[in-house]
Amino acid sequence: MVFKRNIFSRTLSNGMRADFAIGMENGVYIAVLYVGGRLIPGPTQPQPLVPPKDDVTHWMGNRPSVGLSDAETEKIIQAVSLENSVLQHRIPKKG
């Protein structure tokens, strides 16, 4: 996985810093989570939290998982989609 850029950071309730970033894997951009500077494996996009808890509607990461609000989720999805749309624009069309 190749790191592209940081989307946003926040301090978790345990005092650790969580960085939500964009990385490239297998030729496409994905959302990645770093906690305390360590890459946390997990889904490549925010996943719905069922059922939502207060303002936490989505999550990322596996051990630890980090909860996300709707606004944070939208910010991540938009950033990754934008990077992938630019990537698709640069790929020459066959034909």
LUMTOR-109768 format. One record per residue: residue number from 1; x, y, z of N, C-alpha, C in turn. Coordinates in steps of 0.001 Angstrom, whole numbers, plus 500000, padded with zeros to 6 digits. Each point is the difference from the previous one (the first is absolute). Example, Ala and Ser with C-alpha at 12.3 -4.5 7.8 and 13.67 -1.06 7.14 Angstrom:
// residues 2
PT     n      nc1      nc2      nc3     cac1     cac2     cac3      cc1      cc2      cc3
PT     1   513190   494310   507800   499110   501190   500000   500900   501200   500000
PT     2   499650   501050   499280   500820   501190   500060   499230   501090   500730
This chain:
// residues 95
PT     n      nc1      nc2      nc3     cac1     cac2     cac3      cc1      cc2      cc3
PT     1   500850   498826   500000   499150   501174   500000   500889   501228   500000
PT     2   499655   500965   499152   500747   501235   499879   499165   501133   500591
PT     3   500577   500735   500948   499319   501136   500634   499903   501147   499007
PT     4   498826   500614   499884   499786   501153   499114   499947   501295   500800
PT     5   499021   500115   500908   499871   501221   500810   499045   499764   501164
PT     6   500092   500870   500982   499129   499957   501168   498702   500744   499677
PT     7   498871   499442   500395   498709   500670   499813   499702   500864   501222
PT     8   500037   499388   501186   499847   500738   501252   500509   499149   501150
PT     9   500230   500647   501129   500469   499333   501218   499110   500404   501157
PT    10   499967   499145   501009   499298   500365   501230   500565   499187   501152
PT    11   499796   500512   501198   500468   499320   501202   498878   499124   500531
PT    12   500319   498735   500235   499016   499047   500504   499805   500165   501500
PT    13   498985   499358   500542   499699   500109   501430   501131   499460   500869
PT    14   500830   499110   499457   501131   499467   500766   501254   500855   499869
PT    15   499884   501140   499303   501105   500927   499850   500881   499754   498792
PT    16   499777   498891   499294   500798   499710   498810   499484   500794   498809
PT    17   500891   500243   499055   499634   500737   498794   499592   499021   498904
PT    18   498870   500267   499377   499526   499218   498856   500122   500866   498752
PT    19   500662   499460   498991   500145   500688   498720   499241   499207   498944
PT    20   499111   500680   499313   499244   499404   498903   500647   500515   498728
PT    21   500455   499087   499154   500807   500384   498853   499542   499279   498742
PT    22   500654   500378   498893   499784   499351   498721   501277   499260   499646
PT    23   499833   498766   499588   501123   499206   499531   499625   499320   498697
PT    24   500999   499497   499302   499725   499270   498764   500355   498531   500190
PT    25   499065   499155   499598   500208   498565   500086   499417   499367   498741
PT    26   500778   499173   499329   499553   499316   498781   499469   500969   498944
PT    27   500615   501179   499886   499640   500953   498955   498802   500870   500271
PT    28   499408   499928   501193   498873   500876   500362   500262   500643   501355
PT    29   499408   501163   500190   500132   500694   501280   498985   499451   500997
PT    30   500434   499881   501243   499160   499488   501075   500162   500889   501226
PT    31   499078   499897   500934   500116   500682   501289   500794   499091   500936
PT    32   500925   500590   500744   500794   499243   500966   499984   500715   501346
PT    33   500178   499228   501045   499985   500515   501365   501341   499725   500659
PT    34   500566   501035   500608   501198   499873   500820   499622   500418   501414
PT    35   500373   499218   500989   499788   500361   501403   501372   499975   500662
PT    36   500373   501129   500571   501314   500097   500626   501127   499778   499008
PT    37   499780   500368   498738   500997   499831   498961   500084   498600   499411
PT    38   499182   499075   500479   500012   498616   499534   498809   499741   499075
PT    39   500265   499389   498850   498933   499656   499063   499099   498950   500632
PT    40   498703   500270   499995   499012   499069   500552   499275   499332   498836
PT    41   500090   498674   499897   499294   499314   498909   498494   500108   500188
PT    42   499301   499878   498907   498545   500053   500075   499402   500342   498665
PT    43   498727   500358   499997   499314   500298   498740   500613   501225   499314
PT    44   499873   500036   498670   500593   501085   499227   499079   501211   499853
PT    45   498840   499939   500597   499043   501101   500074   499312   499909   501359
PT    46   499475   501130   500513   499232   499929   501245   498822   499044   499859
PT    47   499751   499221   501049   498916   499014   500000   498886   500467   500943
PT    48   498731   499770   499640   498896   500400   500863   500073   499292   501362
PT    49   499695   500729   501045   499908   499443   501348   498533   499657   500240
PT    50   499744   498736   500269   498621   499540   500178   499831   499464   501412
PT    51   499193   500628   500821   499312   501263   499773   500933   501170   500305
PT    52   499708   501191   499424   500812   501183   500318   499931   500313   501488
PT    53   501050   500613   500518   500037   500360   501413   500233   501503   500099
PT    54   498974   500720   500444   500020   501463   500070   500364   500563   498631
PT    55   501092   500769   499904   500380   500576   498707   500986   499121   499232
PT    56   500347   498834   500535   500903   499067   499318   499169   499087   499106
PT    57   500216   500140   498675   499198   499254   499035   500810   498987   499188
PT    58   501331   500159   499998   500873   499127   499214   501252   499683   500806
PT    59   500793   499057   499493   501248   499639   500674   501048   499619   498958
PT    60   501256   500055   500422   501130   499515   499202   500983   499311   500925
PT    61   500779   499065   499459   501054   499339   500759   499524   498756   500718
PT    62   500933   499091   500174   499755   498782   500773   501052   499941   501092
PT    63   499564   500065   501217   500892   499943   501171   501104   501026   499941
PT    64   499812   501235   500296   498730   500575   500462   499123   500453   498839
PT    65   498720   500102   500281   499052   500617   499084   499766   501420   500475
PT    66   499778   500885   499054   499763   501403   500326   498654   500395   499425
PT    67   499142   500577   500842   498689   500456   499563   500082   501314   499267
PT    68   499091   500179   499049   499963   501202   499171   498603   500590   499963
PT    69   499932   501320   499918   498717   500684   499825   499648   500007   498509
PT    70   498777   500408   499688   499588   500120   498598   500913   500963   499240
PT    71   500325   501141   500622   500848   501005   499337   501397   499451   499725
PT    72   500579   499289   500962   501329   499415   499804   499964   498932   498905
PT    73   498958   499182   500017   499834   498956   498989   499916   500607   498612
PT    74   499191   501035   499868   499831   500661   498707   501317   500611   499522
PT    75   500754   500584   500915   501290   500597   499647   500957   498939   499447
PT    76   500047   498852   500635   500870   498899   499556   499557   499483   498635
PT    77   498713   499731   499854   499478   499450   498742   500229   500972   498847
PT    78   499757   501274   500220   500206   501000   498949   501469   500104   499606
PT    79   500898   499985   500983   501436   500123   499711   500488   498811   499177
PT    80   499599   498789   500372   500413   498807   499273   499381   499989   498598
PT    81   498737   500353   499894   499332   500043   498693   500660   501003   499069
PT    82   500376   501157   500527   500663   501019   499193   501332   499475   499460
PT    83   500797   499392   500858   501293   499463   499550   499812   498930   498932
PT    84   499017   499126   500178   499751   498952   499007   499456   500571   498693
PT    85   499198   501069   500063   499484   500599   498766   501132   500654   499215
PT    86   500949   500612   500683   501161   500578   499326   500828   498889   499364
PT    87   500166   498916   500722   500752   498853   499489   499336   499446   498738
PT    88   498686   499852   500006   499274   499486   498835   500117   500956   498815
PT    89   500026   501285   500282   500124   501016   498947   501346   499897   499296
PT    90   501040   499602   500748   501353   499925   499453   500252   498716   499218
PT    91   499200   498972   500211   500195   498716   499308   499510   500152   498568
PT    92   500876   499740   499018   499565   500123   498603   498904   498982   499664
PT    93   499027   500465   499256   498893   499119   499598   500446   499140   498821
PT    94   499610   498724   500033   500317   499079   498913   498927   500133   498921
PT    95   500398   499812   498790   498963   500017   498999   500477   500466   498736
